[in-house]
Amino acid sequence: MIAEVDQALGELVREIPGVPKDVDVVFDAPTKDWAARRNAPTVNLYLYDIREDLRRRERGFVETRDDRGIIVSRAPGPRFFKLSYLVTAWTQRPEDEHRLLDGLLRALLPFDALPDQLMRGTLAEVGRPVSLTVALPPPEDRAFADVWSSLGGELKPSLDVVVTVPMATGVVYEAGPPVTAGVEAGFVDLLAAGVSEQRAHRSPGER
C-alpha cells in the first residue's frame, strides 16, 4: 500500500507544470547529511507519519455475492490510514524553492483524491477513493518543528500532504450454504394439520 502511494505521488508531482523536468523527486529523509550531498534541484516527499483515522473506522461487514446474488463471504470494512508526507523544495536559492512550492501547492489543491489513472495494485483492489489533502494544520499532538528537530535539520518551508488510504484487513468469513428447502414445506404441513383437526371435531351436521 505504501509503495503504491509513493509511486502515485511521485508520478503526480513529476507531471505538475510548475515542476521543471530536470528536478529530482525523491523520498529520502531530509537530514543535514542528505542536504550536504544533494547536487541537483530536488522535490523531497518524506513520509514522516502513518496512523489510522479512527473516525472513519466502520462497523459491520461487507458482503460478497456470487452471480446468483447469494452471499458467499463476509469481511470487516476496510481501515483507513493517513500517510503524511513532508514536501520540501531544494535548490541553490530560496526564491527558486518558493516558486517550486508555489507550483506544487497550486497544482495539488484541485485534487480531493488521487486520480483514477494512478490507482493501481492494492489502491485499486479496495474500490474506494484515496483522499488527498494539502497544507492543512497538523494535529495538536504533532508539530513540524518537532519533525525537523528529529531529523537534525533546520526548519524549512514545507507542504504537508496527507493521503488517506483504505486498506482491507485480510479477514474473510465464509458464508454457509443458503437454505433452499424445508421451510415452506413445514408451514404447509402445519396448516394442513390444523384444517384436518378442525374437521375431525365438527359434528356431522356441520360438515
N, C-alpha and C positions, 0 to 999 in steps of 0.2 A: 504493500500500500504506500509506504513512504517513498520507495523508489519511483513508483508511478507518478506521485505528486511532484517529486523533484524533476522528473523528465518533463512533465506538463508545464510547470512553472518556467523551466529553462527555455522551452520552445516558445512560450508566450512572451518572455522577455526579449528573446532574440528577434522576434518579429515586430517589436514595437518600433514605429518610425523614428522616435526620438533617441533610439539607441543605435549608434554607428555600428556597422558590420564588423569593424576591427576591434570592438570591445569584447573582452573575455567575460564569460558568465560562469561563475564558479560557486561552490558550496562550502568552501573551506572556513574554518574558524578564523575570524579576522584578528588574530593576535599581533603583538608587536613584531615577532619574528616573521610572520607571514607578510605583514605590511612592508618590512625591510627587503624581502625577497621579490616583491612584486615589481615587474618591469614593463607593464602594459596597462592601458586603461581597462578597468575591471568593474563589473557589477557583481557584488557578492550577495548570495542568497543563503544566509546562515540559519539553519534550523536550530533554534535555541530552546524550544519548549514543546512538549507533547503532553496533552491532558484530555481526559474525557469531558465532554459537555454534558453534565448530569441533568441539565434542564431538558435535554432532548431524549433522555432515555425513555423508551417505550415499554408499555406493559402489554401483556397478551402475546399471541403467537401469530405468525404469518403462515397461512395455509397454502400448500401446493396441490394443485388438482391435475388429474390426467385429462386425456382428450374427451372422456365421457363426463367430465365435471365432478368426478369422485375425488375426495380428499385422500391423498396418498402419504402426506407427511406434514408435520408442523414444526416450526422453528421460532425461537425468540426473535423479536425485531432487532435490527442492526443497532450497534452502539455508534455514537458519533464522537470522533476525536478531532481536537483542534490542533493543527500543526502551525506553529508560529515561526515566521521567518523574519530575521533582521536583515533588511535590504539596504545596502550601502553602495555608494559610488566612489571609485578610487582613480584619481588622475593626478597630474602634476600640479594643478591649480584648483583652489576651492571653487572658483567661478564655474569651471567645467564640471565639477562634481555636482554643483547645484543645478546646472542645466540638465545633467543626466537624471537627477532625482525628479526634477520638474517633468521631464518627458515620461518617466516611469509612472508618476502619480497621475498625470493626465490620461495615460493610456490604460491604466488599470482601474480607474474609477468607474467606468461604464460596466464593468463585469461584476455581476452578483454571484456568478458561479463560473466554474471552468467551462470553456466552450466544448460542445459535443465532440468535435474532432480530436480533442485531447483526452477524451475519456476512454482509456484503454486498460486492458488487464483487469485487475481487481476493482478499479474505479468503475468500470462498466458493468461488472457482474452483479452488483447490488441493485442497479437500476434506479438509482436516486441521484439528484443533483449534488454536486460537490461545491458548496458555497465558498465565496471568497470575499474577504473584507480588506480594506486598505486604510492604514493610518488611523485606526480607532484608538481611543485611550486605552492604556494597558489596565489589567485588573488591579485592584487595590493591593494585592499581595505581591505585586511584581513591578519593578521599575527598570527602565532601560539603562539607567546609570549603574544599577546592580549587574546587569548583563555585561557591560563594558568593564566593570571592575573585576568580574570573574575571569574575563579574557585577558586582563592585564594590559589593556589598551586605553587610549584616551577617548573621551566622549566625542562622538562624531554624528553629524546629521544622518538620519536613517528613516526608513519607512517600515512600519510593522504590517506585514502581510500575513493574514491568518486564513488558512484553508481548513474547512470543516469537512471531514471525510466520514461517510457512513461505512461501517465495517461489520460484516457478518460474524457472528460468534462462533460459527462452525458446529453448533449443537443442533442436531436434527432428530426429531422423534417420528418414527414410522407410525402411520395410522393403521389400525386394524382393518380387516376386510369389512365392507359395508354389509348391513343386514338387508337381505333381498327377499326373504320368505319367512312365513310363520306368524307374523304379527297380524296381518289381515285375516288369515285363516282362523286364528284364535278368536277374534271378535265375532266372526260369522258363526262359529260353533256355539259361543255363549248366547248369541241372540236366538239361534235355532233352539237351543236347550230351554230357554226361557219361554218361548212360544209353546213348545211341546208340554211343558209343565203346566201352563195355564189351561191348555185344552184338557189335560188329564183331570183337573179339579173342577171342571164345569159339569153341571147336571145335564142329563140327556135332553132336557127341553131347551137348554141354552145353545145347543150346537147348531 
